[in-house]
Amino acid sequence: DSIYRVIQKNEEARSGSRWWNATPGLLKTKMIDECPEVINAARLCRWRSMINLRGLFSSEKVNDFESDIYMVDPEFLEIFSFPLVAGDPKTALNDPFSILITREMAEKYFGSEDPVGKVLNADNAYDYKITGVLENVPANSHVHFDFLISFSTIYSFPEGKEGRVDVWGSHNYITYLQLTEEADPKMVQARMFDIIKSHKESYANRFFLDPV
């Protein structure tokens, strides 16, 4: 009950209101720093939205194209209850080029072998070290994935170095906030808008808290 996804509303003259779950990269850190009712926050973004790769994943046994790949902050595993069947959730997403795979993907790429510590290659360009195995994501989850890559990996790509993360103008991220039990979501929402306006005066869109 304490978890919210940030969404934004865009008013357009021709098409009317449009809703987006995309948010600026800086929103997470600013809400943590400037809103005491927010006790935890995490960003999630599509892997392909940050780097120009086809999504060909390879192990010693299998090569296949994948699409359900996200880059996430380590706090993602603290906020949500996606359990690991192998690996340490406190450290699994700390280092660049770390990757978590679901049980289904572990069987697909490594069979009965223990995948932790092994390497998955993406498009013959990047090697990702497997730091844990996730239980398969339930069908009724509002977000689905087969692979979770450490968010810090972004800074190793040219897109990250060019400043597409720690800026207000790049809306590539889904931001989740976890509030204190006593927090009033409407007050936090109003505070969030004030924080955004104080850093980015030109925003015309309004931002809202969508209860997960």
Secondary structure, DSSP 8 states (H G I E B T S, - for coil): --EEEEEEEEEETTTEEEEE--B-TTHHHHHHHH-TTEEEEEEEEEHHHHS----EEE-SS-EEE---EEEE-TTHHHHS---EEES-TTTTTSSTTEEEEEHHHHHHHHTTS--TT-EEEETTTEEEEEEEEE----TT-SS--SEEEEGGGGGGSHHHHTTSSSSSS---BEEEEEE-TT--HHHHHHHHHHHHHHH-TT--SEEEEEE-
